[in-house]
Amino acid sequence: MCTPAFGRSTSVMCAIIVTNTGRRRRVSEIRLFLLSRSVLSMDGHREAGSSVEVDDLNLSRLLNKPKLNIERQRSFDERSLSELSINVRALEGYDSIYSPGGYRSGFNTPSTARNSFEPHPMVAEAWDSLRRSLVHFRGQPVGTIAANDHGSEELLNYDQVFVRDFVPSALAFLMNGEPEIVKNFLLKTLHLQGWEKKIDRFTLGEGVMPASFKVLHDPARKMDTLIADFGESAIGRVAPVDSGFWWIILLRAYTKSTGDLSLAERHECQKGMRLILALCLSEGYDTFPTLLCADGCSMIDRRMGIYGYPIEIQALFFMALRCALPMLKHDAEGKEFVERIVKRLHALSYHMRSYFWLDFKQLNDIYRYKTEEYSHTAVNKFNVIPDSIPDWVFDFMPTRGGYFIGNVSPARMDFRWFALGNLVAILSSLSTPEQSMAIMDLIEERWEELVGEMPLKITYPAIENHEWRIVTGCDPKNTRWSYHNGGSWPVLLWLLTAACIKTGRPQIARRAIELAESRLLKDGWPEYYDGKLGRYIGKQARKFQTWSIAGYLVAKMMLEDPSHLGMVSLEEDKAMKPLIKRSNSWTC
Ligand code: GLC
Protein backbone atom coordinates (compact mmCIF):
# COMPACT_ATOMS: atom_id res chain seq x y z
CA MET A 1 0.00 0.00 0.00
CA CYS A 2 1.02 3.54 -0.54
CA THR A 3 1.14 5.63 2.61
CA PRO A 4 1.87 9.17 1.70
CA ALA A 5 2.86 11.93 4.05
CA PHE A 6 2.93 15.11 2.12
CA GLY A 7 3.23 18.79 2.49
CA ARG A 8 1.97 21.09 -0.21
CA SER A 9 2.67 24.62 -1.21
CA THR A 10 1.45 26.36 -4.33
CA SER A 11 4.47 25.32 -6.30
CA VAL A 12 6.06 22.40 -4.52
CA MET A 13 4.68 19.07 -3.57
CA CYS A 14 6.72 16.53 -1.64
CA ALA A 15 5.72 13.09 -0.58
CA ILE A 16 7.25 10.17 1.21
CA ILE A 17 5.75 7.14 -0.36
CA VAL A 18 5.91 3.57 0.76
CA THR A 19 5.26 2.01 -2.54
CA ASN A 20 3.19 -0.96 -3.48
CA THR A 21 6.31 -2.92 -4.03
CA GLY A 22 7.40 -2.19 -0.51
CA ARG A 23 10.01 0.39 -1.45
CA ARG A 24 10.24 3.63 0.39
CA ARG A 25 11.10 6.68 -1.61
CA ARG A 26 10.98 10.41 -1.47
CA VAL A 27 9.13 11.99 -4.30
CA SER A 28 9.47 15.65 -4.88
CA GLU A 29 7.63 17.41 -7.61
CA ILE A 30 8.01 21.02 -8.44
CA ARG A 31 5.03 22.08 -10.44
CA LEU A 32 6.80 24.78 -12.36
CA PHE A 33 9.48 22.30 -13.29
CA LEU A 34 6.85 19.94 -14.52
CA LEU A 35 5.11 22.62 -16.49
CA SER A 36 8.20 23.55 -18.35
CA ARG A 37 9.95 20.20 -18.58
CA SER A 38 7.76 17.16 -18.27
CA VAL A 39 5.38 17.88 -21.06
CA LEU A 40 4.17 15.02 -23.15
CA SER A 41 3.44 14.72 -26.77
CA MET A 42 0.31 12.98 -27.97
CA ASP A 43 1.89 9.59 -27.98
CA GLY A 44 3.40 10.02 -24.61
CA HIS A 45 6.99 10.79 -25.39
CA ARG A 46 8.31 12.62 -22.44
CA GLU A 47 9.61 15.90 -23.64
CA ALA A 48 11.90 16.55 -20.72
CA GLY A 49 14.81 17.53 -22.82
CA SER A 50 15.82 14.02 -23.65
CA SER A 51 12.95 11.89 -24.68
CA VAL A 52 12.28 12.55 -28.31
CA GLU A 53 12.76 9.79 -30.80
CA VAL A 54 14.87 10.81 -33.69
CA ASP A 55 13.67 7.79 -35.62
CA ASP A 56 10.17 9.11 -35.49
CA LEU A 57 10.90 12.74 -36.06
CA ASN A 58 12.72 15.08 -38.25
CA LEU A 59 13.72 18.61 -37.58
CA SER A 60 11.35 20.22 -40.04
CA ARG A 61 8.46 18.52 -38.34
CA LEU A 62 9.73 19.65 -35.00
CA LEU A 63 9.75 23.19 -36.13
CA ASN A 64 6.66 23.28 -38.27
CA LYS A 65 4.06 21.09 -36.77
CA PRO A 66 2.32 22.19 -33.61
CA LYS A 67 2.15 19.07 -31.50
CA LEU A 68 -0.44 17.94 -29.11
CA ASN A 69 1.22 18.27 -25.77
CA ILE A 70 0.04 17.07 -22.47
CA GLU A 71 1.06 17.94 -18.98
CA ARG A 72 1.38 15.25 -16.41
CA GLN A 73 -0.64 16.79 -13.65
CA ARG A 74 -3.96 16.89 -15.42
CA SER A 75 -5.60 14.15 -17.35
CA PHE A 76 -6.19 14.53 -21.06
CA ASP A 77 -9.92 14.59 -20.88
CA GLU A 78 -10.01 17.37 -18.35
CA ARG A 79 -8.82 19.83 -20.92
CA SER A 80 -9.79 20.87 -24.37
CA LEU A 81 -7.62 19.94 -27.29
CA SER A 82 -6.82 23.54 -28.12
CA GLU A 83 -5.55 24.01 -24.59
CA LEU A 84 -3.17 21.12 -25.11
CA SER A 85 -1.74 22.35 -28.38
CA ILE A 86 1.31 24.17 -27.15
CA ASN A 87 4.49 23.34 -28.90
CA VAL A 88 7.21 23.26 -26.33
CA ARG A 89 9.12 20.65 -28.23
CA ALA A 90 10.38 23.23 -30.70
CA LEU A 91 11.67 25.28 -27.81
CA GLU A 92 13.33 22.43 -26.01
CA GLY A 93 15.01 20.73 -28.92
CA TYR A 94 15.84 17.09 -28.77
CA ASP A 95 18.85 14.99 -28.17
CA SER A 96 18.92 11.28 -27.78
CA ILE A 97 17.25 8.62 -29.84
CA TYR A 98 16.91 6.38 -26.84
CA SER A 99 15.57 8.45 -24.10
CA PRO A 100 14.78 7.02 -20.75
CA GLY A 101 11.05 6.93 -21.10
CA GLY A 102 10.44 4.80 -18.06
CA TYR A 103 12.92 6.41 -15.76
CA ARG A 104 12.56 9.88 -14.53
CA SER A 105 15.40 11.26 -12.52
CA GLY A 106 14.50 10.86 -8.92
CA PHE A 107 11.20 9.21 -9.68
CA ASN A 108 11.62 5.52 -9.27
CA THR A 109 8.42 4.70 -7.51
CA PRO A 110 5.69 2.64 -9.12
CA SER A 111 3.79 5.37 -10.87
CA THR A 112 0.54 4.06 -9.51
CA ALA A 113 1.77 5.21 -6.16
CA ARG A 114 3.39 8.34 -7.49
CA ASN A 115 0.50 10.31 -8.85
CA SER A 116 -2.43 8.92 -7.07
CA PHE A 117 -2.33 8.91 -3.32
CA GLU A 118 -4.96 6.27 -3.01
CA PRO A 119 -4.09 3.52 -5.40
CA HIS A 120 -6.64 0.83 -5.87
CA PRO A 121 -6.08 -1.97 -3.34
CA MET A 122 -5.79 -4.35 -6.29
CA VAL A 123 -2.51 -2.77 -7.33
CA ALA A 124 -0.59 -4.07 -4.31
CA GLU A 125 -2.18 -7.50 -4.68
CA ALA A 126 -1.25 -7.52 -8.34
CA TRP A 127 2.38 -6.72 -7.62
CA ASP A 128 2.54 -9.52 -5.05
CA SER A 129 1.08 -11.99 -7.52
CA LEU A 130 3.34 -10.81 -10.32
CA ARG A 131 6.41 -11.31 -8.13
CA ARG A 132 5.21 -14.76 -7.15
CA SER A 133 5.18 -15.68 -10.85
CA LEU A 134 8.90 -14.95 -11.31
CA VAL A 135 11.01 -17.72 -12.79
CA HIS A 136 14.72 -17.96 -11.94
CA PHE A 137 17.54 -19.54 -13.85
CA ARG A 138 20.78 -20.07 -11.95
CA GLY A 139 19.74 -17.48 -9.43
CA GLN A 140 18.67 -14.80 -11.85
CA PRO A 141 15.07 -13.83 -12.69
CA VAL A 142 14.52 -14.57 -16.37
CA GLY A 143 10.77 -14.35 -16.86
CA THR A 144 7.33 -14.97 -15.44
CA ILE A 145 5.33 -18.17 -15.52
CA ALA A 146 2.14 -18.05 -17.66
CA ALA A 147 -0.19 -18.95 -14.80
CA ASN A 148 0.29 -19.60 -11.12
CA ASP A 149 -2.90 -21.57 -10.72
CA HIS A 150 -2.47 -24.10 -7.94
CA GLY A 151 -6.11 -25.09 -8.21
CA SER A 152 -5.73 -26.32 -11.73
CA GLU A 153 -5.28 -30.06 -12.19
CA GLU A 154 -3.83 -29.80 -15.65
CA LEU A 155 -0.76 -27.66 -15.93
CA LEU A 156 -0.23 -28.25 -19.65
CA ASN A 157 2.35 -25.63 -20.51
CA TYR A 158 1.07 -22.88 -18.25
CA ASP A 159 4.10 -23.44 -16.01
CA GLN A 160 6.32 -22.10 -18.76
CA VAL A 161 7.56 -18.61 -19.59
CA PHE A 162 5.80 -17.56 -22.80
CA VAL A 163 7.48 -14.88 -24.86
CA ARG A 164 4.23 -13.08 -25.70
CA ASP A 165 2.92 -13.44 -22.15
CA PHE A 166 6.06 -11.94 -20.68
CA VAL A 167 5.64 -8.66 -22.60
CA PRO A 168 3.19 -7.01 -20.17
CA SER A 169 5.23 -8.34 -17.22
CA ALA A 170 8.34 -6.81 -18.77
CA LEU A 171 6.62 -3.48 -19.28
CA ALA A 172 5.44 -3.47 -15.67
CA PHE A 173 8.99 -4.09 -14.46
CA LEU A 174 10.41 -1.45 -16.78
CA MET A 175 7.86 1.09 -15.64
CA ASN A 176 8.76 0.26 -12.07
CA GLY A 177 12.46 0.84 -12.68
CA GLU A 178 13.40 -2.86 -12.64
CA PRO A 179 14.94 -3.48 -16.06
CA GLU A 180 17.32 -6.29 -15.06
CA ILE A 181 14.79 -9.10 -15.47
CA VAL A 182 13.87 -7.79 -18.90
CA LYS A 183 17.50 -7.79 -19.94
CA ASN A 184 17.94 -11.33 -18.62
CA PHE A 185 14.87 -12.46 -20.50
CA LEU A 186 16.01 -10.88 -23.76
CA LEU A 187 19.40 -12.55 -23.51
CA LYS A 188 18.04 -15.90 -22.42
CA THR A 189 15.55 -16.09 -25.30
CA LEU A 190 18.26 -14.97 -27.68
CA HIS A 191 20.36 -17.86 -26.50
CA LEU A 192 17.43 -20.21 -27.17
CA GLN A 193 17.05 -18.81 -30.66
CA GLY A 194 20.50 -20.19 -31.35
CA TRP A 195 19.36 -23.77 -30.76
CA GLU A 196 18.78 -26.10 -33.64
CA LYS A 197 15.03 -26.48 -33.99
CA LYS A 198 13.55 -29.66 -35.40
CA ILE A 199 10.08 -31.03 -35.89
CA ASP A 200 10.36 -34.67 -36.88
CA ARG A 201 12.95 -34.56 -39.63
CA PHE A 202 12.38 -30.96 -40.61
CA THR A 203 14.60 -28.12 -39.40
CA LEU A 204 12.99 -24.76 -38.68
CA GLY A 205 14.42 -21.43 -39.75
CA GLU A 206 17.35 -20.19 -37.71
CA GLY A 207 15.62 -17.03 -36.56
CA VAL A 208 12.55 -18.66 -34.99
CA MET A 209 12.11 -17.58 -31.39
CA PRO A 210 10.45 -19.96 -28.93
CA ALA A 211 6.81 -19.72 -27.97
CA SER A 212 7.84 -20.59 -24.43
CA PHE A 213 10.57 -22.04 -22.27
CA LYS A 214 10.77 -23.81 -18.96
CA VAL A 215 13.44 -23.93 -16.29
CA LEU A 216 14.00 -27.36 -14.79
CA HIS A 217 15.47 -27.33 -11.29
CA ASP A 218 17.43 -30.34 -10.16
CA PRO A 219 17.88 -29.83 -6.39
CA ALA A 220 20.07 -32.94 -6.04
CA ARG A 221 22.61 -31.83 -8.61
CA LYS A 222 21.95 -28.16 -7.89
CA MET A 223 21.49 -27.66 -11.60
CA ASP A 224 19.09 -25.59 -13.64
CA THR A 225 18.43 -26.54 -17.22
CA LEU A 226 16.25 -25.04 -19.89
CA ILE A 227 13.81 -26.58 -22.29
CA ALA A 228 12.15 -24.56 -25.03
CA ASP A 229 9.19 -25.02 -27.33
CA PHE A 230 9.43 -23.65 -30.86
CA GLY A 231 6.22 -25.29 -31.96
CA GLU A 232 7.46 -28.85 -31.86
CA SER A 233 5.52 -29.54 -28.66
CA ALA A 234 2.74 -27.01 -29.11
CA ILE A 235 -0.79 -28.19 -29.77
CA GLY A 236 -1.04 -28.16 -33.55
CA ARG A 237 2.73 -27.98 -34.02
CA VAL A 238 2.74 -24.39 -35.22
CA ALA A 239 5.76 -22.13 -34.78
CA PRO A 240 4.98 -18.80 -33.10
CA VAL A 241 5.46 -16.06 -35.67
CA ASP A 242 4.68 -13.39 -33.09
CA SER A 243 7.49 -14.33 -30.65
CA GLY A 244 10.29 -12.83 -32.73
CA PHE A 245 8.30 -9.67 -33.32
CA TRP A 246 7.54 -9.27 -29.63
CA TRP A 247 11.23 -9.84 -28.89
CA ILE A 248 12.24 -6.92 -31.12
CA ILE A 249 9.45 -4.72 -29.74
CA LEU A 250 10.59 -5.52 -26.21
CA LEU A 251 14.21 -4.80 -27.00
CA ARG A 252 13.20 -1.33 -28.14
CA ALA A 253 11.00 -0.84 -25.06
CA TYR A 254 13.97 -1.79 -22.85
CA THR A 255 16.30 0.55 -24.73
CA LYS A 256 13.83 3.39 -24.69
CA SER A 257 13.03 2.93 -21.03
CA THR A 258 16.56 2.59 -19.70
CA GLY A 259 18.55 4.62 -22.19
CA ASP A 260 20.93 1.66 -22.25
CA LEU A 261 21.94 1.34 -25.88
CA SER A 262 24.63 -1.20 -25.18
CA LEU A 263 22.27 -4.18 -25.09
CA ALA A 264 20.77 -3.60 -28.54
CA GLU A 265 24.23 -2.84 -29.88
CA ARG A 266 25.70 -6.15 -28.75
CA HIS A 267 26.79 -8.41 -31.52
CA GLU A 268 24.42 -11.19 -30.47
CA CYS A 269 21.40 -8.86 -30.35
CA GLN A 270 22.18 -7.46 -33.78
CA LYS A 271 22.49 -10.99 -35.09
CA GLY A 272 19.27 -12.08 -33.37
CA MET A 273 17.39 -9.21 -34.97
CA ARG A 274 18.82 -9.96 -38.39
CA LEU A 275 17.84 -13.63 -38.11
CA ILE A 276 14.24 -12.73 -37.27
CA LEU A 277 14.17 -10.21 -40.09
CA ALA A 278 15.66 -12.67 -42.55
CA LEU A 279 12.70 -14.96 -41.90
CA CYS A 280 10.02 -12.39 -42.55
CA LEU A 281 11.72 -10.40 -45.29
CA SER A 282 12.73 -13.33 -47.44
CA GLU A 283 11.67 -13.28 -51.06
CA GLY A 284 9.33 -15.91 -52.38
CA TYR A 285 6.19 -16.25 -54.43
CA ASP A 286 4.37 -13.49 -52.60
CA THR A 287 2.35 -10.94 -54.49
CA PHE A 288 1.48 -9.07 -51.29
CA PRO A 289 3.79 -7.36 -48.79
CA THR A 290 1.88 -8.98 -45.93
CA LEU A 291 3.28 -12.08 -44.24
CA LEU A 292 1.75 -15.46 -45.07
CA CYS A 293 1.04 -17.51 -41.94
CA ALA A 294 -0.32 -20.79 -40.71
CA ASP A 295 -3.37 -20.85 -38.46
CA GLY A 296 -2.61 -20.51 -34.77
CA CYS A 297 0.79 -18.88 -35.04
CA SER A 298 0.12 -16.04 -32.60
CA MET A 299 -1.80 -15.29 -29.42
CA ILE A 300 -4.66 -17.22 -30.99
CA ASP A 301 -2.65 -20.42 -31.02
CA ARG A 302 -5.33 -22.82 -32.21
CA ARG A 303 -7.21 -23.27 -35.43
CA MET A 304 -9.53 -20.29 -35.73
CA GLY A 305 -9.55 -19.64 -39.46
CA ILE A 306 -6.83 -17.02 -39.23
CA TYR A 307 -4.43 -18.69 -41.68
CA GLY A 308 -3.30 -16.47 -44.53
CA TYR A 309 -2.62 -12.87 -43.59
CA PRO A 310 -3.99 -12.40 -40.06
CA ILE A 311 -4.18 -8.82 -38.87
CA GLU A 312 -2.45 -9.62 -35.56
CA ILE A 313 0.68 -10.77 -37.34
CA GLN A 314 0.63 -7.99 -39.91
CA ALA A 315 0.38 -5.32 -37.21
CA LEU A 316 3.14 -6.91 -35.14
CA PHE A 317 5.25 -7.36 -38.25
CA PHE A 318 4.89 -3.69 -39.08
CA MET A 319 5.68 -2.64 -35.52
CA ALA A 320 8.71 -4.92 -35.26
CA LEU A 321 10.10 -3.58 -38.53
CA ARG A 322 9.73 -0.03 -37.28
CA CYS A 323 11.30 -0.88 -33.93
CA ALA A 324 14.23 -2.66 -35.56
CA LEU A 325 15.01 0.15 -37.95
CA PRO A 326 16.73 2.56 -35.55
CA MET A 327 18.32 -0.26 -33.55
CA LEU A 328 20.08 -1.93 -36.46
CA LYS A 329 23.68 -0.94 -36.96
CA HIS A 330 24.46 0.43 -40.39
CA ASP A 331 27.37 -1.96 -40.88
CA ALA A 332 27.68 -4.14 -43.95
CA GLU A 333 25.12 -6.70 -42.77
CA GLY A 334 22.77 -4.30 -41.04
CA LYS A 335 22.60 -1.86 -43.90
CA GLU A 336 21.11 -4.38 -46.27
CA PHE A 337 18.33 -5.09 -43.79
CA VAL A 338 17.69 -1.40 -43.26
CA GLU A 339 17.07 -0.99 -46.98
CA ARG A 340 14.78 -4.01 -47.13
CA ILE A 341 12.83 -2.81 -44.10
CA VAL A 342 12.26 0.64 -45.56
CA LYS A 343 10.92 -0.82 -48.80
CA ARG A 344 8.71 -3.32 -47.04
CA LEU A 345 7.26 -0.77 -44.62
CA HIS A 346 6.30 1.43 -47.51
CA ALA A 347 4.47 -1.35 -49.33
CA LEU A 348 3.00 -2.88 -46.19
CA SER A 349 1.46 0.33 -44.91
CA TYR A 350 -0.06 1.01 -48.33
CA HIS A 351 -1.50 -2.49 -48.58
CA MET A 352 -2.91 -2.54 -45.06
CA ARG A 353 -4.35 0.95 -45.13
CA SER A 354 -5.98 0.32 -48.46
CA TYR A 355 -7.17 -3.26 -48.44
CA PHE A 356 -7.62 -4.22 -44.79
CA TRP A 357 -9.43 -1.03 -43.85
CA LEU A 358 -13.19 -1.18 -43.51
CA ASP A 359 -15.60 1.60 -42.65
CA PHE A 360 -19.12 2.42 -43.67
CA LYS A 361 -18.18 3.79 -47.07
CA GLN A 362 -15.74 1.01 -47.83
CA LEU A 363 -18.31 -1.61 -46.87
CA ASN A 364 -20.82 0.02 -49.16
CA ASP A 365 -18.26 0.00 -51.98
CA ILE A 366 -17.50 -3.69 -51.50
CA TYR A 367 -21.22 -4.45 -51.36
CA ARG A 368 -21.55 -2.99 -54.85
CA TYR A 369 -18.47 -4.66 -56.30
CA LYS A 370 -18.39 -6.18 -59.72
CA THR A 371 -16.61 -9.51 -59.86
CA GLU A 372 -14.43 -11.40 -62.34
CA GLU A 373 -12.49 -8.30 -63.32
CA TYR A 374 -9.29 -9.11 -65.12
CA SER A 375 -6.14 -6.97 -65.58
CA HIS A 376 -4.59 -4.11 -63.67
CA THR A 377 -7.65 -1.91 -64.08
CA ALA A 378 -9.66 -4.12 -61.73
CA VAL A 379 -11.34 -2.30 -58.84
CA ASN A 380 -12.15 -5.52 -57.02
CA LYS A 381 -8.55 -6.70 -57.09
CA PHE A 382 -8.97 -9.83 -54.99
CA ASN A 383 -12.26 -10.82 -56.59
CA VAL A 384 -14.29 -10.67 -53.40
CA ILE A 385 -17.83 -11.84 -54.05
CA PRO A 386 -20.24 -9.43 -52.31
CA ASP A 387 -22.43 -12.35 -51.28
CA SER A 388 -19.62 -13.51 -49.03
CA ILE A 389 -20.06 -10.47 -46.78
CA PRO A 390 -21.63 -11.80 -43.58
CA ASP A 391 -24.94 -10.26 -42.47
CA TRP A 392 -23.71 -9.23 -39.07
CA VAL A 393 -21.19 -6.75 -40.45
CA PHE A 394 -23.90 -4.53 -41.98
CA ASP A 395 -25.44 -3.99 -38.54
CA PHE A 396 -22.13 -3.87 -36.72
CA MET A 397 -20.62 -1.12 -38.86
CA PRO A 398 -21.42 2.26 -37.35
CA THR A 399 -21.64 5.37 -39.49
CA ARG A 400 -18.75 6.75 -37.48
CA GLY A 401 -15.83 4.38 -37.02
CA GLY A 402 -13.90 1.67 -38.80
CA TYR A 403 -11.30 -1.04 -38.32
CA PHE A 404 -8.77 -3.30 -39.95
CA ILE A 405 -10.51 -6.54 -40.82
CA GLY A 406 -9.09 -9.90 -39.82
CA ASN A 407 -7.65 -11.12 -43.11
CA VAL A 408 -7.51 -10.35 -46.82
CA SER A 409 -6.54 -12.85 -49.50
CA PRO A 410 -7.89 -13.93 -52.86
CA ALA A 411 -11.70 -13.98 -52.81
CA ARG A 412 -11.59 -13.93 -49.04
CA MET A 413 -12.14 -11.19 -46.55
CA ASP A 414 -12.44 -12.15 -42.90
CA PHE A 415 -14.61 -9.34 -41.59
CA ARG A 416 -14.17 -10.25 -37.94
CA TRP A 417 -12.80 -7.69 -35.51
CA PHE A 418 -9.55 -8.66 -33.79
CA ALA A 419 -8.58 -6.46 -30.86
CA LEU A 420 -4.84 -7.03 -30.68
CA GLY A 421 -4.17 -6.31 -34.35
CA ASN A 422 -6.18 -3.11 -34.31
CA LEU A 423 -4.64 -1.81 -31.10
CA VAL A 424 -1.10 -2.60 -32.25
CA ALA A 425 -1.96 -0.85 -35.52
CA ILE A 426 -2.67 2.29 -33.52
CA LEU A 427 0.48 2.00 -31.39
CA SER A 428 2.76 1.38 -34.36
CA SER A 429 1.04 4.05 -36.49
CA LEU A 430 0.20 1.45 -39.08
CA SER A 431 -3.15 3.19 -39.02
CA THR A 432 -3.24 6.80 -40.15
CA PRO A 433 -4.30 9.27 -37.42
CA GLU A 434 -7.78 9.29 -38.99
CA GLN A 435 -7.96 5.52 -38.96
CA SER A 436 -6.76 5.40 -35.33
CA MET A 437 -9.53 7.78 -34.35
CA ALA A 438 -12.02 5.68 -36.29
CA ILE A 439 -10.94 2.51 -34.45
CA MET A 440 -11.50 4.27 -31.14
CA ASP A 441 -14.86 5.55 -32.41
CA LEU A 442 -15.84 1.99 -33.21
CA ILE A 443 -14.88 0.78 -29.74
CA GLU A 444 -17.05 3.51 -28.24
CA GLU A 445 -19.95 2.94 -30.61
CA ARG A 446 -19.87 -0.82 -30.14
CA TRP A 447 -18.95 -0.87 -26.48
CA GLU A 448 -21.43 -3.55 -25.52
CA GLU A 449 -20.18 -5.90 -28.22
CA LEU A 450 -16.44 -5.27 -27.87
CA VAL A 451 -16.10 -4.58 -24.16
CA GLY A 452 -19.37 -5.52 -22.49
CA GLU A 453 -18.76 -6.35 -18.84
CA MET A 454 -15.10 -7.30 -19.13
CA PRO A 455 -12.48 -5.75 -21.40
CA LEU A 456 -11.74 -6.90 -24.06
CA LYS A 457 -13.17 -9.22 -26.71
CA ILE A 458 -10.28 -10.91 -28.45
CA THR A 459 -12.40 -11.24 -31.59
CA TYR A 460 -15.93 -10.38 -32.64
CA PRO A 461 -18.31 -11.99 -33.39
CA ALA A 462 -18.05 -15.62 -32.35
CA ILE A 463 -18.47 -18.31 -34.95
CA GLU A 464 -21.13 -20.91 -34.31
CA ASN A 465 -22.71 -24.12 -35.52
CA HIS A 466 -21.66 -25.31 -38.94
CA GLU A 467 -19.14 -22.51 -39.37
CA TRP A 468 -17.57 -23.38 -36.01
CA ARG A 469 -17.30 -27.03 -37.06
CA ILE A 470 -15.59 -26.17 -40.31
CA VAL A 471 -13.40 -23.34 -39.13
CA THR A 472 -12.20 -24.63 -35.75
CA GLY A 473 -12.39 -28.32 -36.56
CA CYS A 474 -15.00 -28.76 -33.78
CA ASP A 475 -12.65 -27.36 -31.14
CA PRO A 476 -14.38 -27.82 -27.76
CA LYS A 477 -12.27 -25.10 -26.18
CA ASN A 478 -13.24 -22.58 -28.81
CA THR A 479 -17.00 -22.86 -28.64
CA ARG A 480 -18.95 -19.66 -29.33
CA TRP A 481 -18.17 -16.73 -27.02
CA SER A 482 -15.41 -18.64 -25.29
CA TYR A 483 -11.60 -18.47 -25.28
CA HIS A 484 -10.33 -17.38 -28.71
CA ASN A 485 -13.79 -17.49 -30.22
CA GLY A 486 -15.28 -14.29 -28.85
CA GLY A 487 -13.92 -14.63 -25.32
CA SER A 488 -12.87 -11.55 -23.32
CA TRP A 489 -9.20 -11.29 -22.34
CA PRO A 490 -8.20 -8.94 -19.51
CA VAL A 491 -4.60 -8.86 -20.78
CA LEU A 492 -5.79 -6.71 -23.70
CA LEU A 493 -6.49 -3.92 -21.24
CA TRP A 494 -2.93 -2.62 -21.44
CA LEU A 495 -3.08 -2.36 -25.22
CA LEU A 496 -6.44 -0.64 -25.06
CA THR A 497 -5.13 1.82 -22.48
CA ALA A 498 -2.04 2.58 -24.53
CA ALA A 499 -4.16 3.17 -27.65
CA CYS A 500 -6.53 5.38 -25.65
CA ILE A 501 -3.68 7.53 -24.42
CA LYS A 502 -2.15 7.77 -27.86
CA THR A 503 -5.42 8.91 -29.39
CA GLY A 504 -6.10 11.29 -26.50
CA ARG A 505 -9.08 9.35 -25.15
CA PRO A 506 -8.09 8.17 -21.67
CA GLN A 507 -11.69 8.27 -20.49
CA ILE A 508 -12.30 5.10 -22.51
CA ALA A 509 -9.44 3.35 -20.74
CA ARG A 510 -10.65 4.55 -17.40
CA ARG A 511 -14.08 3.06 -18.06
CA ALA A 512 -12.53 -0.25 -19.08
CA ILE A 513 -10.21 -0.35 -16.06
CA GLU A 514 -13.14 0.25 -13.74
CA LEU A 515 -14.91 -2.75 -15.24
CA ALA A 516 -11.82 -4.90 -14.74
CA GLU A 517 -11.44 -3.68 -11.17
CA SER A 518 -14.96 -4.77 -10.31
CA ARG A 519 -14.14 -8.40 -11.06
CA LEU A 520 -10.51 -9.36 -11.66
CA LEU A 521 -9.17 -9.76 -8.14
CA LYS A 522 -12.39 -11.24 -6.80
CA ASP A 523 -12.38 -13.79 -9.61
CA GLY A 524 -8.69 -14.67 -9.10
CA TRP A 525 -7.26 -12.99 -12.24
CA PRO A 526 -8.74 -15.33 -14.85
CA GLU A 527 -7.12 -15.84 -18.18
CA TYR A 528 -10.36 -15.07 -20.05
CA TYR A 529 -14.09 -14.60 -19.64
CA ASP A 530 -16.92 -16.16 -21.63
CA GLY A 531 -20.26 -15.01 -22.95
CA LYS A 532 -21.54 -12.30 -25.23
CA LEU A 533 -20.89 -9.72 -22.55
CA GLY A 534 -17.86 -11.40 -21.03
CA ARG A 535 -19.74 -11.93 -17.81
CA TYR A 536 -18.65 -15.48 -16.95
CA ILE A 537 -15.22 -16.72 -15.91
CA GLY A 538 -13.94 -18.73 -18.87
CA LYS A 539 -14.89 -22.39 -19.04
CA GLN A 540 -11.28 -23.56 -18.93
CA ALA A 541 -9.67 -20.31 -17.87
CA ARG A 542 -6.62 -20.55 -15.65
CA LYS A 543 -6.67 -18.43 -12.50
CA PHE A 544 -3.76 -16.19 -11.54
CA GLN A 545 -2.91 -15.81 -15.17
CA THR A 546 0.17 -13.63 -15.13
CA TRP A 547 -0.58 -11.49 -18.13
CA SER A 548 -4.03 -10.64 -16.76
CA ILE A 549 -2.25 -9.36 -13.66
CA ALA A 550 0.58 -7.56 -15.47
CA GLY A 551 -1.78 -6.17 -18.10
CA TYR A 552 -3.79 -4.52 -15.36
CA LEU A 553 -0.70 -3.04 -13.72
CA VAL A 554 0.62 -1.68 -17.00
CA ALA A 555 -2.75 -0.11 -17.80
CA LYS A 556 -2.83 1.57 -14.38
CA MET A 557 0.73 2.84 -14.54
CA MET A 558 0.36 4.12 -18.06
CA LEU A 559 -2.83 5.97 -17.34
CA GLU A 560 -1.32 7.65 -14.34
CA ASP A 561 1.92 8.48 -16.07
CA PRO A 562 1.32 8.68 -19.82
CA SER A 563 5.03 9.23 -20.47
CA HIS A 564 5.35 5.43 -20.26
CA LEU A 565 3.54 5.25 -23.55
CA GLY A 566 6.72 6.07 -25.45
CA MET A 567 8.00 2.56 -24.71
CA VAL A 568 5.31 0.95 -26.83
CA SER A 569 4.30 3.63 -29.24
CA LEU A 570 5.73 4.98 -32.49
CA GLU A 571 4.82 8.22 -34.12
CA GLU A 572 3.46 8.34 -37.62
CA ASP A 573 6.17 8.29 -40.22
CA LYS A 574 5.23 10.83 -42.83
CA ALA A 575 7.56 9.18 -45.32
CA MET A 576 5.01 6.40 -45.67
CA LYS A 577 2.96 8.35 -48.16
CA PRO A 578 0.54 8.37 -49.81
CA LEU A 579 -1.55 8.99 -46.78
CA ILE A 580 -4.81 7.23 -47.27
CA LYS A 581 -7.84 8.83 -45.82
CA ARG A 582 -10.54 7.25 -43.77
CA SER A 583 -12.53 6.06 -46.75
CA ASN A 584 -10.54 5.34 -49.81
CA SER A 585 -11.51 3.50 -52.88
CA TRP A 586 -9.74 0.28 -53.76
CA THR A 587 -8.54 1.93 -56.90
CA CYS A 588 -6.26 4.40 -55.20
C1 GLC B 1 -2.92 -19.89 -24.48
C2 GLC B 1 -3.08 -18.62 -25.28
C3 GLC B 1 -1.73 -18.05 -25.67
C4 GLC B 1 -0.89 -17.87 -24.43
C5 GLC B 1 -0.79 -19.16 -23.64
C6 GLC B 1 -0.09 -18.98 -22.30
O1 GLC B 1 -2.37 -20.90 -25.27
O2 GLC B 1 -3.85 -18.85 -26.42
O3 GLC B 1 -1.89 -16.84 -26.35
O4 GLC B 1 0.38 -17.41 -24.77
O5 GLC B 1 -2.08 -19.66 -23.37
O6 GLC B 1 -0.79 -18.09 -21.51
Residues whose N, C-alpha, C, O or C-beta is under 5 A from the ligand:
A	BS01	GLC	A146 F162 D165 S298 M299 I300 D301
